[in-house]
Amino acid sequence: MKTIAIIATGGTIAGTGQEGKAVAYHAGEMNIDEVIQSIPMINQVAHIKEYQIMNVDSNEMNPSKWITLANTINDIVKDDEIDGIVITHGTDTLDETSYFLTLTLNTSKPIVITGAMRPATATSADGPYNLYQAVCLAACEEAREQGVMGLFSSTIYSGRDIQKVNNYKIDAFDQKDFGCLGYMQDDEVYFFSRSFKIHTFQSGFSQNKLESLPEVAIAYFYAGASSQILYDMAMNHQGIVIVGSGNGNYSQEWLKAINELSLKGIVFVRASRVSHGIVFDDEIFDPQQYCIAANTLSAQKARVLLMLALSHTQDHQEIENIFNAY
């Protein structure tokens, strides 16, 4: 059997509350070995090595914890005995962590991130089965070189495009318009597509050990929003991701502020508050081409990429090339 490392960070999958209830619980209360004990069949799939890196609600995730997680996994995958990695994580910010790891893990070994919508103490908790299938996926030879994958409700998603789309149902994730990578039936893996964007061992951001990341903020545009938001953010951030209307659009007042702040070295990325679609360059809302289009990335994922890009370069054109490539 293959050897799979389970990297635990907490989340609802390790949450506890009133016995049987699916709400009003505390995330990150149980250690990973307690969760594994509830899945006896997991030892028929792979040899398991457990690593409790942290035990937190995913709303406590931050760039410092991302760096710790990425550097730890990059050390673990150097062990030839480890065939794949499974990460347990809270669902609220899983999309951000999965994209960060997609860009920073230097391995061709399968990397699977999973979690739960119901705590471990709930009736019909979904975490144990998600974890079981995640281990099966990480042990699958076809999963090599697929980059970071998310596994929820027997569905395989790419770490770049996975998005939480429901805050109530256990089938809470999707990939916008791109469809999933594949499906699972118990321990059987069925791939139907793959991600063609740069990831993991191909990524330029995975080659060096990370120590820190530049500060990047997210500004949400709404009707009547004051441009003072941008000036305030620019005081202590190197980059700003704008969540614009439509194609990442905003008012003339915001355009004036963006132009002024861009000349002072602030890097702007245009994302959209619309959940589906693509943000392209726009000569009307960005005539000076100061903003970089987020393409299909959500604002929070565009922030992840901009932080990594700014840690590598300050050149506007090079950052734009990065957004087009990743």
N, C-alpha and C positions, 0 to 999 in steps of 0.2 A: 504493500500500500504506500501511497504518497504521504508526505508529511506536510501538513498545513499549519501555518502559524495564525492564530487568532489574536488580533490586536484589539483590545477593548478600550473604548473611550467613554463609555457610559450610555446615556440616552434612555429612552423609554423601554428599550429591550431589557435594560437592567433596572427598571423602575418598580416601585412597590407602592401599594395603596390598600384601601379596604378590600378584603378578600372578595373576588368576583366582580368588582367594579372596574369599568374601563376608563373612568375619569377621576379627577381629583387625586392624583398620585404624585409622588416625587421621583423624578428621573435620576438615574445614576446611583442607585442605592445598593444594588447587588454586585458582587464580583463575578467575573466571567466564568469562574469554575462552577458557581452555583447555577448559572444559566445552562452550561454544558451538561450538568448532571441531570437536567430535565430532558435531555435528548440522547437516550442510551444508544440509539441506532447510529449516532454520528461516528462512533468508534469502529463501525463496520465499513466506513467510507475512507477514513484516513487516520494516520497518527496525528494527534493534536498537540501542539505546543501553545501554551497560553502566555500572553503578555498583557498585563493590566497597566497600560500606559497612563491613564487617567480615568476618572469616573465622574463625569459631569453632565449636566443638561447641555444639549448642543447650543443653547443660547449663550452659554459661557465660552464657546469656542472663539478664538481670536487668532491673529497672525502669529503670535508667539507660540500658541499651542499647535498651530499648523506646522510651523517649522520643527518643533519637537517631534511631531508625528512623522513628518516626511524624513527627517534625519534618522529617526529610530528605525523606520521601515527600510530605508536604504542600507542601514547596517545589517539588519536581519536577513535581507535577501542575498547578501554576500555569502551566507552559509549554504554550501552545496546540498546540505540535507533538507533544506526548506524548498518545497516544490511550488508553493503558492501562499498567498496572504488573504485572510479575511479580516475586515475591519468592522467592528460594531460601533454604531454612531446614532445619535439622536436624529430624528427626521427633519427638524425645523431648519437646520443649516447644512444638512447633508449635501445639498447641491453645490454649496460653496467649497466644502472640504473635498468633495469628489473631484471637482475641477482643479483645485490646487494640487492634489495628488496626481492627477492626470498630467500636469505640467512639470512636476518635480521629482517623481519617482524614476529612478534609473534602473529599470529591469524589464525583461521580456516575460517574466513569470506572471501568472494570472494574479490580478489584484481585484478583490470583490469587496464592496462596501454594502452593508445591510443594516437593518434596524427593525423597529416595530412601531405600530400605532397604538397598541395596547400594552400596558405594563405586564410584567411577568406574573403578577398576582391576579390578573383578570381572568374571567371565564373565557376559554378559547383564545388565549394569548397568541398573537401571530408571530412573535419573536422567535420561538424555538424552531418552527418550520422554516422561517426565512433563513435562520442561521444554518440549519441542516442543508438546505439547498445551496446556500452560499459556499459551504465547504465542498459540496459535490461539484459545483461549478469551478472552484479554485483547483480541484483535483483533476479537472478535465483537460486533456492534452490540447483539444481544439481552442481552449481559452488562452493559450500562450499568444503573446504579441497582440492581444486585443486591447491592451491598455487597461485603465481602471474601468470596472463595470459595477453597476448597481444591481442588486437582486431584491425584488419585492414581489410578493404574490405570484410566484412562478414565472416572472417576467424579467428579462435581462435588458438593462439599459446601459448606454455609454456614460462614462463619468463626465464627459463634456456636456451632454445635452439633458441629462436627467433633471427633472423639475418636480417639486412637490406641487400637486394641483388640487389636493383635497385635504382639509384639516380634520376630517371626521372618519372617513372610510379607511379600511385597511389597505385597499387598493388605491393608494394615495399618490402614485407617481406616474409620470408620462414623459415623453420626449418631444413635446410640441408636434410639429408636422412631420417629423422624421421617422416615426415608427420606432419600434424597439429593435434590439440586436437579435433577440430570439426568445425562446420560451423553455421552461423546464416542466417535466412530468416526473414527480418524485425525484429520483437521482439522475434521470436522463436529461441530457443537454441537447437543445436543438437551436443552432445558429442559422439565421436567415440573412443577416447583413452585418456590416462592420463599419467602424468610424474611419474616415479617410483623412481626418485632420491630424496634425503632428501631435504625438503623445509619448509619454514615459521615456523609454530609452532613446527615442528619436529627438526628444525635446532639448533645446539648448539650456533650459533652466534646470535640467536634472543632472548636469555634469559636475556641479560644484556644491559643496555643503553650504546651506543657508545659515545666516546668522541674524539678519533683520530684514525688514521690508519698509519701503517708503510709505508715507501716509497718503491715502487716497480716500476721498469722501464721495458720497452719493447725494445728489440734489434732485429732488422730485418737483417737476414743473406741474402747476395747476393754474387754472384761470385766475389771473390777478396776482400770481406769485411775484413777490418783490425780488429784484435782482440783488438786494442786500444779502440774501442767502449766499450767493456766490462770492461776494466780497468777504463775508465772514469766514467762509470755508477756506478761501485762498490764504488766509493769514497763517494757517498751520498745516496746510496740505500741499503736496507737490502736484497732485492730479485730482480732477473732479469728473465723475461720471454723471451725466445728466440723464434723468429719466424723463424724456420728453413725450409730448403727445404725438400720435400718428407715427411719422417717420423720424422720431426723435426731435420733434419740433418744439418751439418756444416763442416767446414774445420778442418784439424789437428791443424792449428794455433789457431782456436777457442777452440778446445778440450783442448789444453795445458792451455789456459787462464782460462777455466772453472774449470779445475782440481786445478789450483793454487788458484783461488778465492774461490772455495768451501771450501778448507782447512782453509781459513781465515773467514769463517762463512757466505759467501754469498749463499743464497738459489736460485737454478736455476730450472726453469720449461721449458720443451721442448714442444712448440706448432708447428704448421705447417702453412706455407704460402699457402698451398693447401686448397681450400675452403671446400672440402668434404673428409671424411675419418676419421681415428682414429690414434692418436699418441701412440705407444706402447713403452715399454722399449726396448733399443737397445744395445746389447753387443758390437757392432762394433763402433758405434759413441759415446757410453758412457760406456766404459768398467769398469769404477770404480763405475758406478751407482750413480753418483753425481746429475744427473738431474732427476726431477720428471716428469713423462709423463702427459701431459694435457688431454689425452684421447680425448673426442670429443669437448672440449671447444676451442673456438677461443682464440687467444692471449689476446685480451682485457678482455675476461671473465676469463681467467686463472689468469690475473693480479688481478682482483677483489677477486677471491678466495684466492690467495696467500697473499694479504694484510690482509684479515680476518684471515687466518691461522696463519700468523706471529704475529698477535695481541693476539693470543691464546697460541702459542708454538713456540719454536725454534728447536724442535726435528725433524730431517729429516724424520724419519720413521713415526712419527705421522702426519706430513704434507702430506706425501705420502698416508697415510690411508684416510686423509681428501679428497684428490683429487679423490680417488677411490670411496668414499661414496657420494660425492656431484656432 
